[in-house]
Amino acid sequence: MTSKAIILYVGLPMVIFGAFIALAIAPLAVGVESTIEFVGSLIGILGVVFMISGMFYKKEIVVQE
């Protein structure tokens, strides 16, 4: 069972925001382009990690004694 909330509301926005930072904002910065590209790429990679973890998320059944 996948967690749609983790995939759609955490992972996907992180990927989109990271790509936006790396591709749109980094060329506008003077002198720190590589740092901003790195931060944007890192955010995107973490978003992919969250999306993959959302695919493998499984709720545990609580057994009442």
Beta strands, then each sheet from edge to edge (+ up, - down):
end
